[in-house]
Structure formats: structure tokens, C-alpha cells
Amino acid sequence: MDEQNSEDVENIRQRAEKGDVESQFWLAVSYHMGKGIAKDCEQAVIWYRKAAEKNHTPAQFNLAMLFYIGNDVPKDLNETAKWMTRAAEQGEAASQNTLAVLYYNGEGVEKSIEEAIKWWRRSAENGNSKAQVSLGAMYYDGKGVKKDMVKALMWNNLSVENGSEDGKQNQDTLEKEATPEQITEAKKLAEEWIKNQSM
């Protein structure tokens, strides 16, 4: 480990201990990744939690994911749901998408397709390509929403615009089953949506 990195971490630690929320987050990341300091996920949790309690969204997301994956700390789906919800409510798209998955699978929260759809929609509207694929799939299957090929295509098209590989794989299947009118309508809606977002 080079001195530069450990000096940086020491400076970050001093600011973190004084209550600086960004420093608390970066100290947690350093422990989490073992950057400039020995990897220590228990310390990462402590510092992520300090920042998360001050509504630091990336800290809330990372803390939730540590508990969700459960490799380096005990898996805890209730803690996952708690922190993912707090980050999602602050409008963080990746958290909204993950929260939707938790509701869809009933992990740490009561299983609810309606809640899953609500959070996938928020995340999709925030430009998250994974959520766009999932929302498209819900419209395709008619799960929790009325089956709607145009909306399924529209959300899938938007995910492809965002570079989603899953969206690209779904594209052929969707377009084979859709009518030419549905394909045209979906493209028009996706273009309008993109235009409205950039205004």
C-alpha cells in the first residue's frame, strides 16, 4: 500500500470523525474496497450508516447492497429494504429499481406487484435502463398493469436507447409479436418521451 493513499485515507478519516458526510461516505468506500486501507466491511457498514443516517443517497444504496449481497457482512433483507427505501424516496434511480425488485420478490418487504410497478415506473422515468426493461416486461405480460404491447415496446425502446443489452435481446421478440402500427406508435411515444425529458 503506498503512502500517498494511506495519507489520503487519514485525511478523510479526520474529516469523517468531525462529522463531514462526504468524508464518511468515502471512508466507508475505502474500507469496503480496501483502497489505501485494509478491507474491513464491518468498518464500511459503520461509516456508510453514519452517512446514510444523514440522508447521503449513495451511502444508503451501498449500505443496502452490502446487506443484500451478504458476502462480507451477514445478509439482512430488512436492513436492505429500509435503506433502499430511504434512497429510493430521495429519487435515486438505481435504488428505485432495486426496491422494485425487492417488492416483486417479497425480499425484506411484503411481496407486492403494485409497489414493484410503482418503483419501476419511477426508476424508468428517471432513466434507469434496467427499470425500463422490467416495466416493459410487465406491460408485455400484463402483470400488475393492463397488457399493452405499445407501452411494452415503448419502455423497451427507451432501454435500448440507454444502451441496455437486455432491452436489445427483447427487441426482436417484441417486434415479431407486435403489429406494424404498434411498432410505429411505440417509437413515436419513445421519441416524445425523450424530447420531453431533454426540455
N, C-alpha and C positions, 0 to 999 in steps of 0.2 A: 504494500500500500504506500503510495507516495505521500510525501509530507504536505504538498500543496492541498491535496484532497482532505487530509485529516485536519489541516488548519482551517479549511473552509467549513468543515463539519463543526469544528469547535466554535467558530464564529456564529454559525447557525444555531448551535445549541444554546449559546449565551443569550441570543435574541429570543429563542423559543422559551427559555426559562423565565424571561421577563414578560412573557405573555403575547409575543408577536405571532399572530395566527399563521401568516405565510411561512415563517420560520418553523413553527410547529409542524406544519404540513411537510416542509422539505426535510426536516429532521426525521419524520416518520418514513418518508420515501427512502432516505439514506439507510435507515435500519432495515426497511423492507427489502431493498435491492442489494444491500451490502456494499454501498458506494461510499468510499472514504472512511468506512467504519465496518466493524464485523456485523454480518447479517444477524438480526435479532428481531424476530417477528413479534415477540411479546412487547418489546420496546416500541416497535412500529405501531401496535394497537394502542398503546398508551398515548402516543403523540398524535396519531390520527384522531383518537377520541377527543383529545383536548381541542384540536382544530375543528372537528366535526360539531362539537357542542357549541362552537361559536358560528355555526352555520356556514362553514367552509365546504362548499359543494364537492370539490374533488376529494377532499378528505372523507366526506360522508360516503361517497361512491367507493373509494378504495377500501375503507373500513368494512363496508357491506360485502365487498367482493372477497376480502380475506376470510370473513366468516362463512361466506357461501361456498368457496372452494375448499376451505378447511384442510389445506395441506400443512401449513406451518402453525396454525392455531386451531383449536377444536371447532369443528363445523357447528354453526349456530344459526339456524334459519330464522329464528325470532329476531336476533340482532341484525341479520341480513335485511329482513323486511323493514325493521324500524329505521335503519339508516338509509336504505334505498328509498323509502317513502319520503323521508325528510329532504333528500337530494332531488327527488322527482318533483316534489311540491314547489321547489325553487326553480323549476323549469329546465333542469339538466336532462338533455335528450337521452343519453345512454342510460341514465338511472330510470327514466320513464320507461324505456324499452325493457330493461331488466325487471322492473316492478311488474310490468305486464306479464312477463314470463312467470314470475312468482305466483301471480293470481291465476294464470292459466293452468299451472301445475299444482296449485294449492300448497306451495312451499313457504312456511312461515306465516302464511295468511290463509284465510278460508278461501277455498277454490271458488272463483267467480269469473265466468266468461265475460260478464258485463264490465267488471272492473278491468279485466285484461284488455278488452276492446277500448275502454276509455283511455287507458295509459298508452296503448299502442297508437291510438289516434293522436294524442298529444305529442308523443315522440315523433311520429311520422310527420306531423305538421311542423315540428322543429327540425325536420330534415334528416332524421336518423334512417339510414337505408335499411337496416335490419327490421325496424318497426314498419317501414313501408312495405317490405316483403310480407311480413306477418299480417298486416292489416289487409293487404291484397288477398292473401290466402283465406282470411276469414270471410271476405266477400265472395270468394270463389266457392268456398264450402258452405256458405250460409250459416256459419257458426256465430251465434250471438248478434248477428246482423242479418238483414234480408239478403238472400243470394242475389248478387248483382255483378254480372260479367264486366260491365263498363267500369265500375269502381275497382273491381279486382285488377283489371288491366291498367287503369289509371295509376293506382298506387304502385303496381309492379313497374310500370314505365318510369315513374319517378325514382324508384330504387335503382333502376338501370342507369338513369341519368347521373345518380350519385355513385356509380361505379360498383354496384352490388353484383357479385358473382352469382349468388343465389337467384337474384332477380333475372339475370341473363339466362340461367338454366330454366326458369319458369316460363320465360317469354314464348318459346316455341309451343309448349303445351297449351298455354292460354290462347295464343293466336290461332292454333289449329281448331280450337273449340269455339272460338268467337266468330260472329258474322263480320263481314267487311264493315258494316255500319257501326258495330260495337267497337271495332278496332279504331276507326276514324274518330268516333265520339270520344273514346278514351284518350287518344293522342291530343285532341283539341282541349279536353279538360286538363290534362297534364301540362300542356303549354300555357294555358290560362293561369294555372296554379303557380307555375314557375314565374310568370310575369308579375303576378300579384305579390309574390314573395320578394321580388327584387325592387319593388316600388318603395 
